[in-house]
């Protein structure tokens, strides 16, 4: 009997197969009905487990804030005998640079086998990880330069409605307009300036000591 769980991940197909096998082995050993229950740690291990993905970014940009080179390294734990291995890796590669324009992009993608159950193909838990990685990289770059996170993104989004960065094609229609609308609605620029000024002041106060101290 399938376990009733909050199903937001197609991986539950694989996980429940593992659970059923465990219950069957226990029944075969004990020769009596089995009630299989899990601790919180075991639930994460056997019921709902996202695809382990590691993405490393190296990014170069010129003094105007335009990206000139990207090196992206992707490693995926595909589990044992994953029938979706190639599709998983392809989707991560395609999403890894998002819609940002860069003349020199070098992407290395590796998916490897492990003793884990095979990870299912799920857009919400695969592509999202690649999108998060590049957006996090842009935020880090902005924190180490004079560019705001919003300006840095807009500078590197192509103005063409349909942007091709071989072999990928993205539709960037209304992207800049959407970013500007969200920025205005959330009052991001004012909050960003205040936050950075507060951080600078706190750093100065912590570092300032008197001669007696």
N, C-alpha and C positions, 0 to 999 in steps of 0.2 A: 504494500500500500504506500503510495507516494506521500512523503512528508509534506504537510501544509506549511508553506513558508511565504514570506513576502517576496514575490518573484519579480525582480526588476532586472534580472540578468539572465541571458540565455544559457550561461554556464550551468544553470541548475539542472539542465538535461544530463550533463556529465556527472555532476556532483551526486545527484540522486541515484545514478547507476552505481556509483561507488558505495553509497549508503546501503543500497539493496544487496549488493554483493557481501558486505560486511554482516548484515543481518542473516543472510542465507548461510554463511560460514558458521556463525554462532548457533543457528538452529541445527545445522548438520552436526555440530560438535555436541550440543546439549540434548538434542532430540526432544525439544519442548519449545512452546511459543516464546518469542523473544521481543522485548521492548527495548529498543536502542535509543538512548538519550545522549546528548552531547553537552559538554561544558562550552563556555563562550569561546575558548581557544579552539576547541574541536569543531565548533560551528563554522568558524572562519576557514578552517582547514578542509572540511568535507562538504560544506553546503554552498557557500558563496565565496568564490576566490577569483579576484580580478587577475588579468594577465600581467605578470611582472615585466615592466618595461623600464629600461634605463636609456636616457637620451642626454648626450653631452654636446654642448654648443661652443664653438669658437667663432667670433664675429669681428670683422674689421670694418671700419667706417672712416670716411674722410672728414675734413674739418667742417664741412657743411651738414654733416649728419646723415649722409647717404651711405647705405651699406655697399661695400666694395667686394667683400668675400665672406662666405659662410662655410664652415666645416662642421658637419653634423654626423655624429656617431650614434647609431641605434642598436641596442641589444635587447632581444626579446626571449623570454622563457616560454617556449611553445608547448611544453609538456611532452608527453609520450605519444608518438605517432600521430601528430596533429594533422588532420586532413585539410585544415584551413591555413597552414603555415605560410604558404606563399602569399595568400590574400591578406593575412594579418600584416606581414612585413611590407607589402606593397602599399597598403593604406597608410601605414605610419610614414613611409618614405614620401608619399605624395603630400601628406599634411605637414611634414616637418618644418618647411619654410613658410607655411601659411600663404598669404597673398602678397607677401613683401617682395619687392623688386631687388634683385641682386645679380650682377653679371657673372660672378664666379661662385658657383655652388658645388660643393663636394660632399656627397652623402654616402656613408658606409652603413649598410644594414646587415645585421646578423640575427638569425633566429636559431636557437639551439634546442636539442631534446633534453628532457630531464625525466625524473621518476614521477613528476606531478601528473595528474590527469590532464588531458589535452584541453587547452583554452579554447572556448567558443569564439566565433566572430561576432563582435558586438560593437557597432559604431560608437555608442555612447561611452564605451570604456576603452576603445582603441584610439580612434582619431582624436578624441578629446585630450589624451595624454600628450600627443605630439603638438597640438595647438597650445596646450598649457606650457610646454617646455619652451617654445619660441617666444611666447608672450612674457614668460618669466625672464628670459634672456634679455628682452628689450627693456624691461623694468630695471634690471641690474645695470645695463649700459647707461640708462638715463640717470641712475643714482651716482654714476661715476663721471658724468659729463655735465655740461650746462644746458642740455636739452631736457625739456619736460617729456614725460612718457607719451603724452598725446601728440606733441609736435613730432617726436621721433617716429611715431607710427605713420602719421600723415605724410611725412617727408618720403617715406619708403613704400607707400602704396602707389602703384602706377595710376596715371590719370586716364589711361585708356579703359573703356568699359569692359573690354575683354583682353586680359593680359596673358600672354603666352611666355612661359619660361620653360623651354623644351626640357623634357617631353610633357610638361604639365600645362593645362589651360584652366584659368580661373576667371570667374565672372566677378568683377569688382564694382559693379553698378551700385551706387548709393552707399558704398562703404564709408567714404570720407564724411558724407552727410550724416550718416548714422552715428559715427564717432563724435562729430561735433554736437549733435543733438543730445547725446548721452552726457557729454562733457558739460554742456550748458545746463541741462536739467539737474545734474548732481552738484553743480557749482564746484567742479573739480579743480579748476585752475586756482581759484582763491584758496581752497583748502590745501592744495598741494604746496603753495607758497608759504602759507602759515605753518604747515607741518615742517617744512625744511628749515624755516627760520628758527622754529622752536628747537629743532635738533641741533642747529649750529650754536644757539645760545647755551643749551645744556652742555654741549661739548666744551664750550669755552669756560663755563662756570666750574665744571669738574676739574679742568686742567689748571685753573688759576689758584695759586697758593701764595701765602705771604712769606716774607723772609723768615719770620719766626717759626713757621711750620716747616 
